[in-house]
């Protein structure tokens, strides 16, 4: 049987040095539920492009469509929302984060804001941002001299 690793300082007497105490403080900060605080680092995000569009996927499990707002303004994509804790529960352990979040992405090029589409399904927010016609690659035909 493998040993159980416990990060609690009361059970680990080696956590006495100043650097270990700082590490312990950071561990507790990131392990505690984030009630009432903003969080964005916990929103995994992917951004890629093809010839005609930029694509963004953000993982938002457990968040309702009504609690998410997507905005494009001045070359920036804003994903804002709130993850609400379920009412009436007494948790024995809860490693989830709750509260407001915001993720801001600088877009790599101009987009046609009138054609942007966003969809939330199965905890995955998918945003399709058509490139502005000026930003799309244009093949130039060579002329013989």
VEXVO-329582 format. One record per atom (N, C-alpha, C, O): residue in one letter; x, z, y. Coordinates in steps of 0.001 Angstrom, whole numbers, padded with zeros to 6 digits, always signed. Example, Ala and Ser with C-alpha at 12.3 -4.5 7.8 and 13.67 -1.06 7.14 Angstrom:
VEXVO-329582
a+013190+007800-005690
a+012300+007800-004500
a+013200+007800-003300
a+014236+008465-003319
s+012850+007080-002250
s+013670+007140-001060
s+012900+007870+000030
s+013409+008039+001138
***
This chain:
VEXVO-329582
x+000844+000000-001168
x+000000+000000+000000
x+000897+000000+001242
x+001911+000697+001279
x+000519-000783+002255
x+001289-000860+003482
x+000991+000341+004373
x-000123+000863+004340
x+001954+000789+005164
x+001695+001917+006058
x+000756+001510+007188
x+000730+000354+007609
x-000006+002473+007665
x-000907+002251+008793
x-000117+002474+010067
x+000513+003517+010241
x-000151+001488+010965
x+000550+001611+012235
x-000417+002151+013271
x-001499+001594+013460
x-000048+003208+013931
x-000903+003832+014925
x-000180+003803+016259
x+000960+004258+016351
x-000826+003272+017304
x-000203+003161+018615
x-000501+004373+019489
x-000172+004366+020675
x-001106+005393+018943
x-001426+006595+019693
x-000166+007445+019846
x+000492+007769+018857
x+000172+007808+021099
x+001412+008557+021367
x+001414+009923+020691
x+002481+010443+020363
x+000253+010508+020478
x+000189+011821+019840
x+000671+011757+018399
x+001161+012753+017867
x+000539+010604+017763
x+000945+010441+016373
x+002329+009823+016244
x+002871+009742+015141
x+002904+009390+017353
x+004201+008726+017313
x+005174+009485+018209
x+005215+009223+019411
x+005952+010412+017670
x+006827+011229+018498
x+007952+010457+019163
x+008595+010999+020062
x+008223+009213+018767
x+009320+008454+019354
x+008987+007906+020738
x+009870+007367+021406
x+007750+008028+021182
x+007356+007511+022492
x+007648+008540+023586
x+006728+009025+024245
x+008915+008869+023776
x+009265+009880+024768
x+010068+009320+025923
x+010111+009933+026990
x+010702+008179+025745
x+011511+007595+026814
x+010634+007008+027911
x+009467+006703+027664
x+011173+006842+029121
x+010379+006327+030237
x+009842+004919+029989
x+008709+004625+030369
x+010618+004052+029369
x+010139+002692+029113
x+009005+002704+028093
x+008062+001920+028206
x+009089+003577+027112
x+008026+003666+026122
x+006746+004211+026739
x+005652+003798+026356
x+006868+005140+027695
x+005672+005649+028370
x+005018+004553+029199
x+003791+004457+029225
x+005808+003727+029875
x+005253+002614+030654
x+004563+001622+029728
x+003470+001143+030029
x+005196+001315+028610
x+004595+000406+027636
x+003265+000974+027139
x+002298+000232+026964
x+003215+002275+026914
x+001992+002915+026451
x+000881+002798+027495
x-000278+002575+027148
x+001234+002948+028767
x+000242+002817+029841
x-000332+001406+029858
x-001545+001225+029973
x+000549+000395+029742
x+000069-000976+029714
x-000792-001237+028495
x-001816-001914+028592
x-000390-000706+027339
x-001183-000886+026127
x-002586-000315+026315
x-003573-000962+025963
x-002679+000895+026870
x-003992+001508+027074
x-004826+000700+028053
x-006032+000544+027860
x-004187+000177+029120
x-004926-000599+030114
x-005568-001825+029486
x-006733-002124+029746
x-004805-002538+028658
x-005320-003761+028083
x-006202-003531+026870
x-006949-004431+026486
x-006142-002363+026254
x-006974-002085+025097
x-008314-001464+025480
x-009274-001568+024717
x-008402-000821+026647
x-009648-000173+027051
x-010669-001223+027472
x-010293-002277+027985
x-011969-000948+027262
x-012999-001874+027723
x-012907-002034+029230
x-012666-001068+029955
x-013100-003257+029693
x-012975-003536+031117
x-014358-003551+031761
x-014875-004615+032099
x-014943-002403+031928
x-016262-002307+032531
x-016126-002319+034046
x-015384-001521+034620
x-016847-003230+034686
x-016873-003269+036135
x-015653-003899+036778
x-015587-003964+038005
x-014681-004367+036000
x-013507-005010+036577
x-013568-006501+036297
x-014173-006936+035318
x-012931-007285+037173
x-012854-008718+036923
x-011775-009004+035900
x-010749-008325+035858
x-012008-010000+035086
x-011022-010422+034106
x-011069-011940+034034
x-012148-012529+034083
x-009931-012566+033920
x-009894-014010+033755
x-008830-014420+032745
x-008925-015485+032135
x-007825-013581+032569
x-006763-013918+031621
x-007318-014015+030216
x-006736-014690+029367
x-008452-013340+029952
x-009041-013346+028630
x-009931-014543+028370
x-010609-014586+027344
x-009953-015526+029276
x-010761-016723+029080
x-009826-017853+028633
x-009225-018520+029475
x-009697-018074+027320
x-008836-019160+026854
x-009365-020502+027337
x-010570-020752+027317
x-008458-021352+027767
x-008855-022601+028401
x-007935-023729+027954
x-006739-023518+027757
x-008490-024920+027795
x-007700-026119+027485
x-008091-027202+028488
x-009266-027343+028827
x-007112-027961+028959
x-007330-029045+029915
x-006569-030265+029427
x-005374-030180+029144
x-007250-031395+029326
x-006581-032634+028963
x-007280-033800+029638
x-008330-033624+030257
x-006708-034982+029525
x-007291-036158+030156
x-007217-037365+029246
x-006374-037446+028353
x-008122-038304+029494
x-008016-039632+028919
x-007992-040600+030102
x-007796-040167+031237
x-008184-041881+029866
x-008075-042838+030965
x-009128-042641+032050
x-008863-042907+033222
x-010323-042177+031673
x-011434-042118+032624
x-011843-040719+033061
x-012535-040573+034069
x-011432-039682+032325
x-011952-038331+032590
x-010899-037256+032379
x-009917-037433+031658
x-011151-036133+033043
x-010471-034886+032726
x-011451-034076+031885
x-012660-034138+032105
x-010934-033323+030931
x-011777-032511+030058
x-011274-031075+030095
x-010071-030818+030046
x-012220-030145+030183
x-011892-028717+030172
x-012774-028047+029130
x-013979-028290+029068
x-012154-027198+028310
x-012902-026361+027368
x-012505-024917+027618
x-011321-024590+027696
x-013502-024060+027743
x-013263-022631+027933
x-014057-021874+026876
x-015231-022159+026639
x-013401-020910+026248
x-014066-020109+025218
x-014775-018938+025876
x-014141-018079+026489
x-016109-018912+025743
x-016929-017866+026352
x-017915-017299+025330
x-019125-017402+025530
x-017429-016708+024250
x-018346-016194+023234
x-019197-015048+023766
x-018712-014179+024490
x-020450-015063+023402
x-021348-013978+023770
x-021845-014025+025200
x-022435-013054+025673
x-021623-015124+025901
x-022063-015236+027288
x-023206-016241+027353
x-023105-017346+026821
x-024299-015846+028013
x-025471-016705+028128
x-025241-017786+029174
x-024474-017598+030118
x-025906-018909+028999
x-025790-020034+029926
x-026154-019618+031354
x-025536-020079+032313
x-027150-018755+031491
x-027578-018309+032818
x-026532-017444+033515
x-026607-017242+034727
x-025567-016938+032769
x-024539-016059+033338
x-023234-016787+033659
x-022221-016144+033936
x-023249-018134+033626
x-022053-018925+033907
x-022347-019877+035063
x-023420-020477+035136
x-021370-020003+035965
x-021481-020930+037091
x-020221-021804+037128
x-019102-021295+037067
x-020415-023115+037229
x-019305-024067+037295
x-019410-024803+038624
x-020463-025344+038959
x-018305-024821+039384
x-018272-025471+040686
x-016997-026290+040808
x-015934-025868+040352
x-017104-027466+041427
x-015943-028282+041749
x-015915-028437+043265
x-016894-028863+043878
x-014768-028081+043864
x-014658-028158+045322
x-013188-028316+045721
x-012331-027550+045280
x-012911-029311+046554
x-011563-029542+047086
x-010480-029598+046010
x-009424-028982+046155
x-010741-030327+044946
x-009739-030491+043900
x-009555-029281+042995
x-008582-029205+042245
x-010487-028336+043064
x-010413-027125+042255
x-011681-027009+041408
x-012777-027355+041850
x-011506-026516+040185
x-012624-026227+039296
x-012749-024716+039204
x-011782-024028+038877
x-013931-024199+039490
x-014199-022763+039439
x-015167-022493+038297
x-016246-023082+038236
x-014778-021601+037394
x-015654-021149+036320
x-015857-019655+036556
x-014918-018868+036444
x-017084-019273+036883
x-017391-017873+037181
x-018531-017420+036276
x-019342-018223+035815
x-018569-016132+036040
x-019666-015611+035246
x-019558-014124+035035
x-018751-013434+035657
x-020396-013653+034137
x-020405-012235+033805
x-020731-012089+032319
x-021621-012756+031792
x-020001-011217+031672
x-020314-010850+030288
x-020913-009465+030343
x-020274-008513+030792
x-022145-009362+029882
x-022880-008100+029955
x-022795-007361+028626
x-022893-007958+027554
x-022611-006058+028723
x-022597-005221+027525
x-024030-005039+027029
x-024961-004933+027827
x-024198-005003+025728
x-025519-004774+025152
x-025958-003348+025471
x-025169-002406+025382
x-027206-003208+025838
x-027724-001888+026194
x-028166-001125+024947
x-028585-001711+023949
x-028061+000184+025038
x-028556+001038+023976
x-027623+001211+022795
x-028030+001750+021766
x-026390+000770+022916
x-025440+000930+021814
x-024477+002072+022091
x-024074+002298+023232
x-024119+002777+021048
x-023066+003776+021121
x-021926+003249+020258
x-021985+003295+019030
x-020893+002751+020920
x-019789+002121+020197
x-018848+003160+019599
x-018520+004156+020245
x-018432+002931+018402
x-017365+003710+017786
x-016021+003130+018222
x-015043+003857+018394
x-015991+001816+018396
x-014832+001106+018933
x-015358-000171+019554
x-016257-000810+019008
x-014807-000539+020684
x-015212-001781+021333
x-013999-002398+022010
x-013536-001887+023029
x-013481-003483+021463
x-012326-004166+022029
x-012702-005344+022903
x-011831-006101+023331
x-013984-005508+023174
x-014440-006620+024010
x-014285-006290+025488
x-014225-005122+025874
x-014221-007325+026302
x-014163-007138+027744
x-015515-007492+028348
x-016171-008440+027917
x-015918-006727+029340
x-017203-006928+030005
x-016981-006967+031506
x-015971-006484+032018
x-017938-007549+032191
x-017875-007601+033641
x-017745-009031+034124
x-017903-009982+033358
x-017458-009164+035398
x-017334-010473+036032
x-015992-011110+035690
x-014984-010427+035510
x-016009-012420+035605
x-014775-013156+035400
x-014787-014394+036281
x-015840-014892+036678
x-013595-014871+036572
x-013436-016112+037323
x-012153-016786+036859
x-011110-016146+036728
x-012245-018061+036618
x-011071-018848+036258
x-011042-020041+037202
x-012034-020761+037316
x-009930-020257+037874
x-009786-021354+038826
x-008713-022292+038305
x-007614-021862+037955
x-009038-023579+038255
x-008123-024585+037742
x-007909-025627+038833
x-008871-026172+039375
x-006650-025902+039153
x-006345-026993+040068
x-006389-028280+039257
x-005650-028441+038286
x-007259-029190+039665
x-007418-030439+038929
x-006234-031366+039215
x-005742-031413+040343
x-005777-032100+038199
x-004597-032942+038378
x-004831-034191+039219
x-003875-034893+039549
x-006081-034484+039573
x-006388-035659+040381
x-007803-035587+040904
x-008565-034702+040514
x-008174-036521+041795
x-009528-036510+042347
x-010582-036853+041299
x-010338-037656+040398
x-011756-036237+041425
x-012848-036475+040481
x-014104-036889+041235
x-014250-036627+042429
x-015005-037542+040510
x-016313-037910+041050
x-017236-036721+040827
x-017796-036567+039741
x-017399-035881+041838
x-018140-034618+041679
x-019611-034830+041344
x-020241-033940+040773
x-020173-035987+041685
x-021586-036243+041379
x-021818-036492+039890
x-022954-036406+039425
x-020775-036796+039144
x-020915-037145+037730
x-020373-036073+036780
x-020305-036302+035573
x-019990-034916+037305
x-019434-033847+036459
x-020530-033305+035548
x-021663-033095+035980
x-020180-033082+034283
x-021123-032518+033311
x-020532-031267+032699
x-019336-031215+032411
x-021373-030246+032498
x-020947-028999+031864
x-021984-028621+030814
x-023189-028750+031029
x-021479-028146+029659
x-022353-027792+028542
x-021803-026543+027869
x-020601-026441+027628
x-022682-025593+027567
x-022289-024382+026848
x-023018-024364+025514
x-024246-024297+025465
x-022245-024425+024429
x-022831-024418+023089
x-021916-023643+022160
x-020710-023887+022116
x-022486-022715+021424
x-021745-021922+020438
x-020524-021234+021034
x-019477-021144+020393
x-020664-020750+022267
x-019582-020005+022907
x-018468-020865+023482
x-017443-020337+023913
x-018654-022191+023496
x-017644-023090+024045
x-018225-023831+025240
x-019196-024577+025110
x-017620-023617+026406
x-018010-024325+027620
x-017186-025600+027690
x-015956-025552+027723
x-017868-026746+027712
x-017201-028049+027774
x-017555-028695+029100
x-018730-028876+029415
x-016532-029042+029880
x-016739-029659+031191
x-016054-031016+031184
x-014875-031128+030846
x-016809-032049+031562
x-016279-033405+031646
x-016293-033813+033113
x-017337-033798+033765
x-015119-034179+033621
x-014962-034521+035029
x-014476-035966+035141
x-013289-036234+034952
x-015383-036901+035447
x-014951-038299+035578
x-013959-038453+036734
x-014161-037910+037820
x-012904-039191+036483
x-011920-039433+037528
x-012539-040308+038620
x-013382-041166+038356
x-012102-040066+039826
x-012518-040901+040942
x-012014-042312+040673
x-010926-042475+040121
x-012785-043348+041050
x-012322-044726+040787
x-010914-044993+041330
x-010167-045786+040757
x-010555-044333+042429
x-009221-044528+042999
x-008140-043888+042137
x-006980-044293+042210
x-008494-042907+041330
x-007503-042184+040535
x-007294-042783+039151
x-006354-042410+038450
x-008164-043709+038750
x-008043-044311+037428
x-006892-045306+037396
x-006609-045971+038392
x-006235-045405+036257
x-005149-046378+036151
x-005677-047803+036333
x-006752-048150+035843
x-004922-048593+037025
x-005323-049978+037250
x-004177-050883+036831
x-003056-050761+037324
x-004475-051787+035919
x-003450-052721+035454
x-003291-053819+036485
x-004270-054406+036946
x-002059-054085+036836
x-001749-055099+037826
x-001253-056345+037082
x-000331-056277+036269
x-001875-057459+037376
x-001477-058710+036761
x-000274-059273+037520
x-000299-059395+038745
x+000764-059609+036780
x+001959-060183+037397
x+001725-061676+037682
x+001122-062393+036883
x+002210-062108+038822
x+002079-063517+039186
x+003448-064159+039102
x+004445-063606+039565
x+003475-065324+038509
x+004740-066059+038384
x+005104-066659+039736
x+004227-067105+040476
x+006399-066671+040062
x+006805-067232+041349
x+007298-068650+041207
x+007680-069272+042198
***
